[in-house]
Amino acid sequence: MPRVCQITKSKTRSGNRKTTRGKAKYLGGVGTKITGLTKRRFKVNLQKKRIWVPELNRFLKIRLSARALKTVTRKGAYRTLIDAGIIKP
């Protein structure tokens, strides 16, 4: 199962970790230089939740990110799930 939020559709992204060397100019050095780049991954903070939807009168199991959980709290479960396309109105 892929690491994807069912509501926001956010997934793992890639980036770089920088390795630097030197002293900053404002501290009296000649400046910092990047001496290496290492690939890394930014993973989504996924949670498995059972969400009660009063309009459907039942629970739904969803894999959602922590950010999407805040959206569900703010907008309501039913409206958020319709917007995400998980349930039909």
PDB file with SEQRES, HELIX, SHEET and CRYST1 records, atoms N, CA, C and O in Angstrom:
SEQRES   1 A   89  MET PRO ARG VAL CYS GLN ILE THR LYS SER LYS THR ARG          
SEQRES   2 A   89  SER GLY ASN ARG LYS THR THR ARG GLY LYS ALA LYS TYR          
SEQRES   3 A   89  LEU GLY GLY VAL GLY THR LYS ILE THR GLY LEU THR LYS          
SEQRES   4 A   89  ARG ARG PHE LYS VAL ASN LEU GLN LYS LYS ARG ILE TRP          
SEQRES   5 A   89  VAL PRO GLU LEU ASN ARG PHE LEU LYS ILE ARG LEU SER          
SEQRES   6 A   89  ALA ARG ALA LEU LYS THR VAL THR ARG LYS GLY ALA TYR          
SEQRES   7 A   89  ARG THR LEU ILE ASP ALA GLY ILE ILE LYS PRO                  
HELIX    1 AA1 LYS A   25  LEU A   27  5                                   3    
HELIX    2 AA2 ALA A   66  LYS A   75  1                                  10    
HELIX    3 AA3 ALA A   77  ALA A   84  1                                   8    
SHEET    1 AA1 2 ARG A  13  ARG A  21  0                                        
SHEET    2 AA1 2 LYS A  33  PHE A  42 -1                                        
SHEET    1 AA2 2 LEU A  46  VAL A  53  0                                        
SHEET    2 AA2 2 ARG A  58  SER A  65 -1                                        
CRYST1    1.000    1.000    1.000  90.00  90.00  90.00 P 1           1          
ATOM      1  N   MET A   1       0.846  -1.176   0.000  1.00  0.00           N  
ATOM      2  CA  MET A   1       0.000   0.000   0.000  1.00  0.00           C  
ATOM      3  C   MET A   1       0.895   1.245   0.000  1.00  0.00           C  
ATOM      4  O   MET A   1       1.773   1.380   0.852  1.00  0.00           O  
ATOM      5  N   PRO A   2       0.672   2.147  -0.952  1.00  0.00           N  
ATOM      6  CA  PRO A   2       1.527   3.327  -1.025  1.00  0.00           C  
ATOM      7  C   PRO A   2       1.301   4.278   0.139  1.00  0.00           C  
ATOM      8  O   PRO A   2       0.229   4.296   0.744  1.00  0.00           O  
ATOM      9  N   ARG A   3       2.310   5.056   0.440  1.00  0.00           N  
ATOM     10  CA  ARG A   3       2.230   6.023   1.536  1.00  0.00           C  
ATOM     11  C   ARG A   3       1.624   7.318   0.991  1.00  0.00           C  
ATOM     12  O   ARG A   3       2.337   8.272   0.679  1.00  0.00           O  
ATOM     13  N   VAL A   4       0.280   7.328   0.882  1.00  0.00           N  
ATOM     14  CA  VAL A   4      -0.443   8.463   0.322  1.00  0.00           C  
ATOM     15  C   VAL A   4      -1.642   8.776   1.211  1.00  0.00           C  
ATOM     16  O   VAL A   4      -2.358   7.871   1.639  1.00  0.00           O  
ATOM     17  N   CYS A   5      -1.854  10.043   1.482  1.00  0.00           N  
ATOM     18  CA  CYS A   5      -3.023  10.480   2.240  1.00  0.00           C  
ATOM     19  C   CYS A   5      -4.243  10.412   1.320  1.00  0.00           C  
ATOM     20  O   CYS A   5      -4.195  10.884   0.184  1.00  0.00           O  
ATOM     21  N   GLN A   6      -5.328   9.827   1.809  1.00  0.00           N  
ATOM     22  CA  GLN A   6      -6.514   9.664   0.977  1.00  0.00           C  
ATOM     23  C   GLN A   6      -7.273  10.970   0.784  1.00  0.00           C  
ATOM     24  O   GLN A   6      -8.052  11.092  -0.161  1.00  0.00           O  
ATOM     25  N   ILE A   7      -7.066  11.932   1.646  1.00  0.00           N  
ATOM     26  CA  ILE A   7      -7.794  13.200   1.549  1.00  0.00           C  
ATOM     27  C   ILE A   7      -6.994  14.250   0.780  1.00  0.00           C  
ATOM     28  O   ILE A   7      -7.503  14.827  -0.180  1.00  0.00           O  
ATOM     29  N   THR A   8      -5.756  14.504   1.186  1.00  0.00           N  
ATOM     30  CA  THR A   8      -4.963  15.557   0.539  1.00  0.00           C  
ATOM     31  C   THR A   8      -4.148  15.039  -0.636  1.00  0.00           C  
ATOM     32  O   THR A   8      -3.601  15.833  -1.401  1.00  0.00           O  
ATOM     33  N   LYS A   9      -4.056  13.723  -0.793  1.00  0.00           N  
ATOM     34  CA  LYS A   9      -3.285  13.066  -1.871  1.00  0.00           C  
ATOM     35  C   LYS A   9      -1.787  13.374  -1.780  1.00  0.00           C  
ATOM     36  O   LYS A   9      -1.062  13.200  -2.760  1.00  0.00           O  
ATOM     37  N   SER A  10      -1.317  13.833  -0.608  1.00  0.00           N  
ATOM     38  CA  SER A  10       0.108  14.110  -0.459  1.00  0.00           C  
ATOM     39  C   SER A  10       0.860  12.804  -0.273  1.00  0.00           C  
ATOM     40  O   SER A  10       0.354  11.871   0.350  1.00  0.00           O  
ATOM     41  N   LYS A  11       2.071  12.740  -0.814  1.00  0.00           N  
ATOM     42  CA  LYS A  11       2.867  11.518  -0.757  1.00  0.00           C  
ATOM     43  C   LYS A  11       4.332  11.856  -0.493  1.00  0.00           C  
ATOM     44  O   LYS A  11       4.693  13.024  -0.349  1.00  0.00           O  
ATOM     45  N   THR A  12       5.168  10.827  -0.431  1.00  0.00           N  
ATOM     46  CA  THR A  12       6.579  11.008  -0.135  1.00  0.00           C  
ATOM     47  C   THR A  12       7.247  11.868  -1.202  1.00  0.00           C  
ATOM     48  O   THR A  12       7.072  11.640  -2.399  1.00  0.00           O  
ATOM     49  N   ARG A  13       8.017  12.863  -0.751  1.00  0.00           N  
ATOM     50  CA  ARG A  13       8.739  13.731  -1.668  1.00  0.00           C  
ATOM     51  C   ARG A  13      10.228  13.538  -1.452  1.00  0.00           C  
ATOM     52  O   ARG A  13      10.654  13.072  -0.396  1.00  0.00           O  
ATOM     53  N   SER A  14      11.020  13.898  -2.454  1.00  0.00           N  
ATOM     54  CA  SER A  14      12.463  13.742  -2.329  1.00  0.00           C  
ATOM     55  C   SER A  14      13.126  15.110  -2.252  1.00  0.00           C  
ATOM     56  O   SER A  14      12.574  16.121  -2.686  1.00  0.00           O  
ATOM     57  N   GLY A  15      14.322  15.107  -1.687  1.00  0.00           N  
ATOM     58  CA  GLY A  15      15.076  16.346  -1.550  1.00  0.00           C  
ATOM     59  C   GLY A  15      16.536  16.023  -1.303  1.00  0.00           C  
ATOM     60  O   GLY A  15      16.991  14.913  -1.583  1.00  0.00           O  
ATOM     61  N   ASN A  16      17.262  16.986  -0.783  1.00  0.00           N  
ATOM     62  CA  ASN A  16      18.690  16.816  -0.534  1.00  0.00           C  
ATOM     63  C   ASN A  16      19.050  17.233   0.880  1.00  0.00           C  
ATOM     64  O   ASN A  16      18.454  18.148   1.448  1.00  0.00           O  
ATOM     65  N   ARG A  17      20.036  16.544   1.436  1.00  0.00           N  
ATOM     66  CA  ARG A  17      20.644  16.952   2.695  1.00  0.00           C  
ATOM     67  C   ARG A  17      21.984  17.593   2.319  1.00  0.00           C  
ATOM     68  O   ARG A  17      22.788  16.984   1.614  1.00  0.00           O  
ATOM     69  N   LYS A  18      22.221  18.818   2.788  1.00  0.00           N  
ATOM     70  CA  LYS A  18      23.444  19.541   2.429  1.00  0.00           C  
ATOM     71  C   LYS A  18      24.509  19.342   3.498  1.00  0.00           C  
ATOM     72  O   LYS A  18      24.212  19.360   4.692  1.00  0.00           O  
ATOM     73  N   THR A  19      25.737  19.154   3.068  1.00  0.00           N  
ATOM     74  CA  THR A  19      26.877  19.120   3.967  1.00  0.00           C  
ATOM     75  C   THR A  19      27.677  20.395   3.711  1.00  0.00           C  
ATOM     76  O   THR A  19      28.082  20.659   2.579  1.00  0.00           O  
ATOM     77  N   THR A  20      27.903  21.182   4.754  1.00  0.00           N  
ATOM     78  CA  THR A  20      28.595  22.461   4.567  1.00  0.00           C  
ATOM     79  C   THR A  20      29.927  22.472   5.307  1.00  0.00           C  
ATOM     80  O   THR A  20      30.170  21.671   6.209  1.00  0.00           O  
ATOM     81  N   ARG A  21      30.775  23.399   4.899  1.00  0.00           N  
ATOM     82  CA  ARG A  21      32.081  23.559   5.512  1.00  0.00           C  
ATOM     83  C   ARG A  21      32.440  25.035   5.466  1.00  0.00           C  
ATOM     84  O   ARG A  21      32.113  25.719   4.496  1.00  0.00           O  
ATOM     85  N   GLY A  22      33.093  25.528   6.478  1.00  0.00           N  
ATOM     86  CA  GLY A  22      33.535  26.915   6.491  1.00  0.00           C  
ATOM     87  C   GLY A  22      32.851  27.720   7.575  1.00  0.00           C  
ATOM     88  O   GLY A  22      31.980  27.220   8.286  1.00  0.00           O  
ATOM     89  N   LYS A  23      33.253  28.959   7.690  1.00  0.00           N  
ATOM     90  CA  LYS A  23      32.734  29.869   8.707  1.00  0.00           C  
ATOM     91  C   LYS A  23      31.965  30.995   8.026  1.00  0.00           C  
ATOM     92  O   LYS A  23      32.397  31.520   6.999  1.00  0.00           O  
ATOM     93  N   ALA A  24      30.827  31.360   8.602  1.00  0.00           N  
ATOM     94  CA  ALA A  24      29.975  32.389   8.008  1.00  0.00           C  
ATOM     95  C   ALA A  24      30.703  33.723   7.912  1.00  0.00           C  
ATOM     96  O   ALA A  24      31.551  34.047   8.744  1.00  0.00           O  
ATOM     97  N   LYS A  25      30.361  34.484   6.891  1.00  0.00           N  
ATOM     98  CA  LYS A  25      31.017  35.781   6.660  1.00  0.00           C  
ATOM     99  C   LYS A  25      30.785  36.735   7.820  1.00  0.00           C  
ATOM    100  O   LYS A  25      31.693  37.459   8.228  1.00  0.00           O  
ATOM    101  N   TYR A  26      29.547  36.735   8.358  1.00  0.00           N  
ATOM    102  CA  TYR A  26      29.260  37.673   9.443  1.00  0.00           C  
ATOM    103  C   TYR A  26      30.006  37.314  10.722  1.00  0.00           C  
ATOM    104  O   TYR A  26      30.041  38.110  11.660  1.00  0.00           O  
ATOM    105  N   LEU A  27      30.599  36.129  10.770  1.00  0.00           N  
ATOM    106  CA  LEU A  27      31.422  35.737  11.922  1.00  0.00           C  
ATOM    107  C   LEU A  27      32.912  35.921  11.640  1.00  0.00           C  
ATOM    108  O   LEU A  27      33.756  35.560  12.459  1.00  0.00           O  
ATOM    109  N   GLY A  28      33.225  36.484  10.477  1.00  0.00           N  
ATOM    110  CA  GLY A  28      34.619  36.767  10.155  1.00  0.00           C  
ATOM    111  C   GLY A  28      35.263  35.739   9.249  1.00  0.00           C  
ATOM    112  O   GLY A  28      36.470  35.798   9.014  1.00  0.00           O  
ATOM    113  N   GLY A  29      34.488  34.798   8.733  1.00  0.00           N  
ATOM    114  CA  GLY A  29      35.047  33.788   7.837  1.00  0.00           C  
ATOM    115  C   GLY A  29      34.939  34.209   6.383  1.00  0.00           C  
ATOM    116  O   GLY A  29      34.574  35.343   6.073  1.00  0.00           O  
ATOM    117  N   VAL A  30      35.263  33.273   5.492  1.00  0.00           N  
ATOM    118  CA  VAL A  30      35.191  33.556   4.058  1.00  0.00           C  
ATOM    119  C   VAL A  30      33.886  33.041   3.459  1.00  0.00           C  
ATOM    120  O   VAL A  30      33.681  33.141   2.250  1.00  0.00           O  
ATOM    121  N   GLY A  31      33.004  32.493   4.291  1.00  0.00           N  
ATOM    122  CA  GLY A  31      31.706  32.012   3.812  1.00  0.00           C  
ATOM    123  C   GLY A  31      31.623  30.505   3.855  1.00  0.00           C  
ATOM    124  O   GLY A  31      32.640  29.815   3.785  1.00  0.00           O  
ATOM    125  N   THR A  32      30.403  29.990   3.971  1.00  0.00           N  
ATOM    126  CA  THR A  32      30.226  28.536   3.995  1.00  0.00           C  
ATOM    127  C   THR A  32      30.085  28.018   2.575  1.00  0.00           C  
ATOM    128  O   THR A  32      29.512  28.684   1.713  1.00  0.00           O  
ATOM    129  N   LYS A  33      30.605  26.845   2.344  1.00  0.00           N  
ATOM    130  CA  LYS A  33      30.546  26.196   1.035  1.00  0.00           C  
ATOM    131  C   LYS A  33      29.826  24.854   1.194  1.00  0.00           C  
ATOM    132  O   LYS A  33      29.974  24.182   2.215  1.00  0.00           O  
ATOM    133  N   ILE A  34      29.051  24.471   0.184  1.00  0.00           N  
ATOM    134  CA  ILE A  34      28.410  23.154   0.181  1.00  0.00           C  
ATOM    135  C   ILE A  34      29.404  22.158  -0.378  1.00  0.00           C  
ATOM    136  O   ILE A  34      29.891  22.308  -1.499  1.00  0.00           O  
ATOM    137  N   THR A  35      29.704  21.132   0.419  1.00  0.00           N  
ATOM    138  CA  THR A  35      30.709  20.156  -0.001  1.00  0.00           C  
ATOM    139  C   THR A  35      30.084  18.835  -0.430  1.00  0.00           C  
ATOM    140  O   THR A  35      30.780  17.981  -0.979  1.00  0.00           O  
ATOM    141  N   GLY A  36      28.795  18.651  -0.194  1.00  0.00           N  
ATOM    142  CA  GLY A  36      28.176  17.400  -0.615  1.00  0.00           C  
ATOM    143  C   GLY A  36      26.668  17.461  -0.523  1.00  0.00           C  
ATOM    144  O   GLY A  36      26.116  18.164   0.323  1.00  0.00           O  
ATOM    145  N   LEU A  37      26.002  16.723  -1.395  1.00  0.00           N  
ATOM    146  CA  LEU A  37      24.560  16.591  -1.375  1.00  0.00           C  
ATOM    147  C   LEU A  37      24.210  15.110  -1.292  1.00  0.00           C  
ATOM    148  O   LEU A  37      24.731  14.298  -2.057  1.00  0.00           O  
ATOM    149  N   THR A  38      23.327  14.766  -0.361  1.00  0.00           N  
ATOM    150  CA  THR A  38      22.880  13.387  -0.203  1.00  0.00           C  
ATOM    151  C   THR A  38      21.373  13.369  -0.398  1.00  0.00           C  
ATOM    152  O   THR A  38      20.654  14.187   0.175  1.00  0.00           O  
ATOM    153  N   LYS A  39      20.902  12.437  -1.205  1.00  0.00           N  
ATOM    154  CA  LYS A  39      19.458  12.337  -1.428  1.00  0.00           C  
ATOM    155  C   LYS A  39      18.777  11.898  -0.140  1.00  0.00           C  
ATOM    156  O   LYS A  39      19.323  11.093   0.615  1.00  0.00           O  
ATOM    157  N   ARG A  40      17.574  12.433   0.113  1.00  0.00           N  
ATOM    158  CA  ARG A  40      16.781  12.031   1.271  1.00  0.00           C  
ATOM    159  C   ARG A  40      15.311  12.092   0.899  1.00  0.00           C  
ATOM    160  O   ARG A  40      14.948  12.594  -0.166  1.00  0.00           O  
ATOM    161  N   ARG A  41      14.450  11.568   1.801  1.00  0.00           N  
ATOM    162  CA  ARG A  41      13.020  11.562   1.530  1.00  0.00           C  
ATOM    163  C   ARG A  41      12.264  12.236   2.663  1.00  0.00           C  
ATOM    164  O   ARG A  41      12.597  12.071   3.836  1.00  0.00           O  
ATOM    165  N   PHE A  42      11.237  13.000   2.293  1.00  0.00           N  
ATOM    166  CA  PHE A  42      10.338  13.615   3.249  1.00  0.00           C  
ATOM    167  C   PHE A  42       9.059  12.799   3.238  1.00  0.00           C  
ATOM    168  O   PHE A  42       8.311  12.831   2.262  1.00  0.00           O  
ATOM    169  N   LYS A  43       8.799  12.063   4.321  1.00  0.00           N  
ATOM    170  CA  LYS A  43       7.640  11.183   4.355  1.00  0.00           C  
ATOM    171  C   LYS A  43       6.440  11.881   4.986  1.00  0.00           C  
ATOM    172  O   LYS A  43       6.587  12.760   5.835  1.00  0.00           O  
ATOM    173  N   VAL A  44       5.252  11.471   4.555  1.00  0.00           N  
ATOM    174  CA  VAL A  44       4.000  12.036   5.058  1.00  0.00           C  
ATOM    175  C   VAL A  44       3.707  11.440   6.431  1.00  0.00           C  
ATOM    176  O   VAL A  44       3.948  10.256   6.668  1.00  0.00           O  
ATOM    177  N   ASN A  45       3.187  12.267   7.328  1.00  0.00           N  
ATOM    178  CA  ASN A  45       2.819  11.818   8.678  1.00  0.00           C  
ATOM    179  C   ASN A  45       1.441  11.163   8.612  1.00  0.00           C  
ATOM    180  O   ASN A  45       0.430  11.800   8.910  1.00  0.00           O  
ATOM    181  N   LEU A  46       1.403   9.870   8.214  1.00  0.00           N  
ATOM    182  CA  LEU A  46       0.136   9.173   8.005  1.00  0.00           C  
ATOM    183  C   LEU A  46      -0.378   8.526   9.281  1.00  0.00           C  
ATOM    184  O   LEU A  46       0.389   7.993  10.082  1.00  0.00           O  
ATOM    185  N   GLN A  47      -1.693   8.584   9.450  1.00  0.00           N  
ATOM    186  CA  GLN A  47      -2.368   7.961  10.582  1.00  0.00           C  
ATOM    187  C   GLN A  47      -3.515   7.112  10.037  1.00  0.00           C  
ATOM    188  O   GLN A  47      -4.129   7.463   9.029  1.00  0.00           O  
ATOM    189  N   LYS A  48      -3.797   6.003  10.700  1.00  0.00           N  
ATOM    190  CA  LYS A  48      -4.983   5.219  10.369  1.00  0.00           C  
ATOM    191  C   LYS A  48      -6.067   5.592  11.376  1.00  0.00           C  
ATOM    192  O   LYS A  48      -5.864   5.468  12.583  1.00  0.00           O  
ATOM    193  N   LYS A  49      -7.219   6.050  10.882  1.00  0.00           N  
ATOM    194  CA  LYS A  49      -8.273   6.537  11.764  1.00  0.00           C  
ATOM    195  C   LYS A  49      -9.621   5.953  11.385  1.00  0.00           C  
ATOM    196  O   LYS A  49      -9.909   5.715  10.212  1.00  0.00           O  
ATOM    197  N   ARG A  50     -10.444   5.727  12.407  1.00  0.00           N  
ATOM    198  CA  ARG A  50     -11.852   5.407  12.210  1.00  0.00           C  
ATOM    199  C   ARG A  50     -12.613   6.700  12.471  1.00  0.00           C  
ATOM    200  O   ARG A  50     -12.612   7.215  13.589  1.00  0.00           O  
ATOM    201  N   ILE A  51     -13.254   7.212  11.447  1.00  0.00           N  
ATOM    202  CA  ILE A  51     -13.954   8.492  11.574  1.00  0.00           C  
ATOM    203  C   ILE A  51     -15.455   8.239  11.524  1.00  0.00           C  
ATOM    204  O   ILE A  51     -15.950   7.574  10.614  1.00  0.00           O  
ATOM    205  N   TRP A  52     -16.171   8.771  12.504  1.00  0.00           N  
ATOM    206  CA  TRP A  52     -17.618   8.661  12.545  1.00  0.00           C  
ATOM    207  C   TRP A  52     -18.220   9.717  11.627  1.00  0.00           C  
ATOM    208  O   TRP A  52     -17.924  10.905  11.753  1.00  0.00           O  
ATOM    209  N   VAL A  53     -19.072   9.270  10.697  1.00  0.00           N  
ATOM    210  CA  VAL A  53     -19.763  10.176   9.791  1.00  0.00           C  
ATOM    211  C   VAL A  53     -21.248  10.134  10.145  1.00  0.00           C  
ATOM    212  O   VAL A  53     -21.934   9.176   9.788  1.00  0.00           O  
ATOM    213  N   PRO A  54     -21.761  11.159  10.845  1.00  0.00           N  
ATOM    214  CA  PRO A  54     -23.156  11.131  11.298  1.00  0.00           C  
ATOM    215  C   PRO A  54     -24.169  11.070  10.160  1.00  0.00           C  
ATOM    216  O   PRO A  54     -25.226  10.456  10.306  1.00  0.00           O  
ATOM    217  N   GLU A  55     -23.855  11.705   9.017  1.00  0.00           N  
ATOM    218  CA  GLU A  55     -24.785  11.716   7.885  1.00  0.00           C  
ATOM    219  C   GLU A  55     -24.993  10.314   7.306  1.00  0.00           C  
ATOM    220  O   GLU A  55     -26.077   9.991   6.820  1.00  0.00           O  
ATOM    221  N   LEU A  56     -23.940   9.484   7.362  1.00  0.00           N  
ATOM    222  CA  LEU A  56     -24.043   8.105   6.870  1.00  0.00           C  
ATOM    223  C   LEU A  56     -24.385   7.132   7.989  1.00  0.00           C  
ATOM    224  O   LEU A  56     -24.728   5.977   7.736  1.00  0.00           O  
ATOM    225  N   ASN A  57     -24.291   7.602   9.217  1.00  0.00           N  
ATOM    226  CA  ASN A  57     -24.570   6.806  10.421  1.00  0.00           C  
ATOM    227  C   ASN A  57     -23.647   5.582  10.518  1.00  0.00           C  
ATOM    228  O   ASN A  57     -24.091   4.487  10.865  1.00  0.00           O  
ATOM    229  N   ARG A  58     -22.370   5.780  10.211  1.00  0.00           N  
ATOM    230  CA  ARG A  58     -21.393   4.691  10.306  1.00  0.00           C  
ATOM    231  C   ARG A  58     -19.970   5.242  10.392  1.00  0.00           C  
ATOM    232  O   ARG A  58     -19.724   6.426  10.164  1.00  0.00           O  
ATOM    233  N   PHE A  59     -19.033   4.332  10.733  1.00  0.00           N  
ATOM    234  CA  PHE A  59     -17.613   4.666  10.784  1.00  0.00           C  
ATOM    235  C   PHE A  59     -16.980   4.389   9.429  1.00  0.00           C  
ATOM    236  O   PHE A  59     -17.433   3.510   8.696  1.00  0.00           O  
ATOM    237  N   LEU A  60     -15.925   5.141   9.093  1.00  0.00           N  
ATOM    238  CA  LEU A  60     -15.109   4.873   7.915  1.00  0.00           C  
ATOM    239  C   LEU A  60     -13.653   4.786   8.344  1.00  0.00           C  
ATOM    240  O   LEU A  60     -13.184   5.616   9.123  1.00  0.00           O  
ATOM    241  N   LYS A  61     -12.929   3.782   7.838  1.00  0.00           N  
ATOM    242  CA  LYS A  61     -11.495   3.662   8.116  1.00  0.00           C  
ATOM    243  C   LYS A  61     -10.735   4.367   7.003  1.00  0.00           C  
ATOM    244  O   LYS A  61     -10.929   4.071   5.824  1.00  0.00           O  
ATOM    245  N   ILE A  62      -9.868   5.303   7.385  1.00  0.00           N  
ATOM    246  CA  ILE A  62      -9.128   6.092   6.395  1.00  0.00           C  
ATOM    247  C   ILE A  62      -7.668   6.208   6.809  1.00  0.00           C  
ATOM    248  O   ILE A  62      -7.350   6.259   7.997  1.00  0.00           O  
ATOM    249  N   ARG A  63      -6.780   6.248   5.809  1.00  0.00           N  
ATOM    250  CA  ARG A  63      -5.377   6.598   6.050  1.00  0.00           C  
ATOM    251  C   ARG A  63      -5.224   8.060   5.672  1.00  0.00           C  
ATOM    252  O   ARG A  63      -5.329   8.422   4.500  1.00  0.00           O  
ATOM    253  N   LEU A  64      -4.975   8.898   6.670  1.00  0.00           N  
ATOM    254  CA  LEU A  64      -4.875  10.317   6.392  1.00  0.00           C  
ATOM    255  C   LEU A  64      -3.697  10.927   7.134  1.00  0.00           C  
ATOM    256  O   LEU A  64      -3.230  10.393   8.141  1.00  0.00           O  
ATOM    257  N   SER A  65      -3.227  12.053   6.618  1.00  0.00           N  
ATOM    258  CA  SER A  65      -2.107  12.754   7.240  1.00  0.00           C  
ATOM    259  C   SER A  65      -2.610  13.560   8.422  1.00  0.00           C  
ATOM    260  O   SER A  65      -3.812  13.775   8.571  1.00  0.00           O  
ATOM    261  N   ALA A  66      -1.693  14.002   9.255  1.00  0.00           N  
ATOM    262  CA  ALA A  66      -2.051  14.815  10.415  1.00  0.00           C  
ATOM    263  C   ALA A  66      -2.683  16.121   9.965  1.00  0.00           C  
ATOM    264  O   ALA A  66      -3.587  16.628  10.630  1.00  0.00           O  
ATOM    265  N   ARG A  67      -2.236  16.665   8.869  1.00  0.00           N  
ATOM    266  CA  ARG A  67      -2.816  17.896   8.334  1.00  0.00           C  
ATOM    267  C   ARG A  67      -4.254  17.665   7.886  1.00  0.00           C  
ATOM    268  O   ARG A  67      -5.117  18.513   8.115  1.00  0.00           O  
ATOM    269  N   ALA A  68      -4.521  16.525   7.251  1.00  0.00           N  
ATOM    270  CA  ALA A  68      -5.877  16.200   6.803  1.00  0.00           C  
ATOM    271  C   ALA A  68      -6.801  15.974   7.994  1.00  0.00           C  
ATOM    272  O   ALA A  68      -7.996  16.261   7.919  1.00  0.00           O  
ATOM    273  N   LEU A  69      -6.257  15.465   9.083  1.00  0.00           N  
ATOM    274  CA  LEU A  69      -7.057  15.259  10.286  1.00  0.00           C  
ATOM    275  C   LEU A  69      -7.539  16.597  10.841  1.00  0.00           C  
ATOM    276  O   LEU A  69      -8.660  16.699  11.339  1.00  0.00           O  
ATOM    277  N   LYS A  70      -6.689  17.625  10.756  1.00  0.00           N  
ATOM    278  CA  LYS A  70      -7.100  18.964  11.171  1.00  0.00           C  
ATOM    279  C   LYS A  70      -8.191  19.506  10.247  1.00  0.00           C  
ATOM    280  O   LYS A  70      -9.099  20.206  10.697  1.00  0.00           O  
ATOM    281  N   THR A  71      -8.100  19.183   8.962  1.00  0.00           N  
ATOM    282  CA  THR A  71      -9.110  19.612   8.003  1.00  0.00           C  
ATOM    283  C   THR A  71     -10.451  18.965   8.318  1.00  0.00           C  
ATOM    284  O   THR A  71     -11.490  19.621   8.254  1.00  0.00           O  
ATOM    285  N   VAL A  72     -10.431  17.673   8.661  1.00  0.00           N  
ATOM    286  CA  VAL A  72     -11.661  16.958   9.016  1.00  0.00           C  
ATOM    287  C   VAL A  72     -12.285  17.593  10.252  1.00  0.00           C  
ATOM    288  O   VAL A  72     -13.504  17.748  10.321  1.00  0.00           O  
ATOM    289  N   THR A  73     -11.464  17.960  11.220  1.00  0.00           N  
ATOM    290  CA  THR A  73     -11.962  18.591  12.439  1.00  0.00           C  
ATOM    291  C   THR A  73     -12.593  19.947  12.139  1.00  0.00           C  
ATOM    292  O   THR A  73     -13.618  20.305  12.720  1.00  0.00           O  
ATOM    293  N   ARG A  74     -11.979  20.695  11.232  1.00  0.00           N  
ATOM    294  CA  ARG A  74     -12.443  22.048  10.934  1.00  0.00           C  
ATOM    295  C   ARG A  74     -13.688  22.044  10.037  1.00  0.00           C  
ATOM    296  O   ARG A  74     -14.671  22.718  10.346  1.00  0.00           O  
ATOM    297  N   LYS A  75     -13.654  21.286   8.925  1.00  0.00           N  
ATOM    298  CA  LYS A  75     -14.739  21.315   7.951  1.00  0.00           C  
ATOM    299  C   LYS A  75     -15.827  20.288   8.212  1.00  0.00           C  
ATOM    300  O   LYS A  75     -16.944  20.429   7.715  1.00  0.00           O  
ATOM    301  N   GLY A  76     -15.513  19.257   8.988  1.00  0.00           N  
ATOM    302  CA  GLY A  76     -16.470  18.180   9.207  1.00  0.00           C  
ATOM    303  C   GLY A  76     -16.126  16.988   8.329  1.00  0.00           C  
ATOM    304  O   GLY A  76     -15.589  17.147   7.233  1.00  0.00           O  
ATOM    305  N   ALA A  77     -16.438  15.789   8.818  1.00  0.00           N  
ATOM    306  CA  ALA A  77     -16.061  14.565   8.124  1.00  0.00           C  
ATOM    307  C   ALA A  77     -16.781  14.430   6.783  1.00  0.00           C  
ATOM    308  O   ALA A  77     -16.145  14.141   5.770  1.00  0.00           O  
ATOM    309  N   TYR A  78     -18.077  14.632   6.765  1.00  0.00           N  
ATOM    310  CA  TYR A  78     -18.872  14.402   5.562  1.00  0.00           C  
ATOM    311  C   TYR A  78     -18.426  15.310   4.418  1.00  0.00           C  
ATOM    312  O   TYR A  78     -18.193  14.838   3.305  1.00  0.00           O  
ATOM    313  N   ARG A  79     -18.306  16.609   4.689  1.00  0.00           N  
ATOM    314  CA  ARG A  79     -17.913  17.576   3.657  1.00  0.00           C  
ATOM    315  C   ARG A  79     -16.503  17.269   3.122  1.00  0.00           C  
ATOM    316  O   ARG A  79     -16.276  17.337   1.914  1.00  0.00           O  
ATOM    317  N   THR A  80     -15.563  16.934   4.009  1.00  0.00           N  
ATOM    318  CA  THR A  80     -14.185  16.660   3.606  1.00  0.00           C  
ATOM    319  C   THR A  80     -14.107  15.404   2.744  1.00  0.00           C  
ATOM    320  O   THR A  80     -13.398  15.387   1.738  1.00  0.00           O  
ATOM    321  N   LEU A  81     -14.831  14.353   3.130  1.00  0.00           N  
ATOM    322  CA  LEU A  81     -14.808  13.095   2.379  1.00  0.00           C  
ATOM    323  C   LEU A  81     -15.450  13.252   1.006  1.00  0.00           C  
ATOM    324  O   LEU A  81     -15.012  12.611   0.051  1.00  0.00           O  
ATOM    325  N   ILE A  82     -16.468  14.081   0.888  1.00  0.00           N  
ATOM    326  CA  ILE A  82     -17.068  14.351  -0.426  1.00  0.00           C  
ATOM    327  C   ILE A  82     -16.086  15.106  -1.309  1.00  0.00           C  
ATOM    328  O   ILE A  82     -15.913  14.766  -2.480  1.00  0.00           O  
ATOM    329  N   ASP A  83     -15.434  16.141  -0.749  1.00  0.00           N  
ATOM    330  CA  ASP A  83     -14.467  16.922  -1.506  1.00  0.00           C  
ATOM    331  C   ASP A  83     -13.295  16.068  -1.991  1.00  0.00           C  
ATOM    332  O   ASP A  83     -12.759  16.303  -3.074  1.00  0.00           O  
ATOM    333  N   ALA A  84     -12.897  15.076  -1.187  1.00  0.00           N  
ATOM    334  CA  ALA A  84     -11.777  14.202  -1.545  1.00  0.00           C  
ATOM    335  C   ALA A  84     -12.197  13.112  -2.532  1.00  0.00           C  
ATOM    336  O   ALA A  84     -11.346  12.457  -3.132  1.00  0.00           O  
ATOM    337  N   GLY A  85     -13.512  12.917  -2.701  1.00  0.00           N  
ATOM    338  CA  GLY A  85     -13.989  11.902  -3.632  1.00  0.00           C  
ATOM    339  C   GLY A  85     -14.040  10.512  -3.042  1.00  0.00           C  
ATOM    340  O   GLY A  85     -14.139   9.534  -3.783  1.00  0.00           O  
ATOM    341  N   ILE A  86     -13.976  10.397  -1.710  1.00  0.00           N  
ATOM    342  CA  ILE A  86     -14.006   9.095  -1.070  1.00  0.00           C  
ATOM    343  C   ILE A  86     -15.435   8.552  -1.008  1.00  0.00           C  
ATOM    344  O   ILE A  86     -15.656   7.352  -1.168  1.00  0.00           O  
ATOM    345  N   ILE A  87     -16.403   9.442  -0.776  1.00  0.00           N  
ATOM    346  CA  ILE A  87     -17.804   9.034  -0.780  1.00  0.00           C  
ATOM    347  C   ILE A  87     -18.574   9.890  -1.779  1.00  0.00           C  
ATOM    348  O   ILE A  87     -18.164  11.005  -2.100  1.00  0.00           O  
ATOM    349  N   LYS A  88     -19.673   9.369  -2.257  1.00  0.00           N  
ATOM    350  CA  LYS A  88     -20.531  10.108  -3.187  1.00  0.00           C  
ATOM    351  C   LYS A  88     -21.626  10.823  -2.403  1.00  0.00           C  
ATOM    352  O   LYS A  88     -22.136  10.277  -1.424  1.00  0.00           O  
ATOM    353  N   PRO A  89     -22.000  12.046  -2.820  1.00  0.00           N  
ATOM    354  CA  PRO A  89     -23.047  12.776  -2.087  1.00  0.00           C  
ATOM    355  C   PRO A  89     -24.431  12.161  -2.253  1.00  0.00           C  
ATOM    356  O   PRO A  89     -25.403  12.669  -1.695  1.00  0.00           O  
TER     357      PRO A  89                                                      
END                                                                             
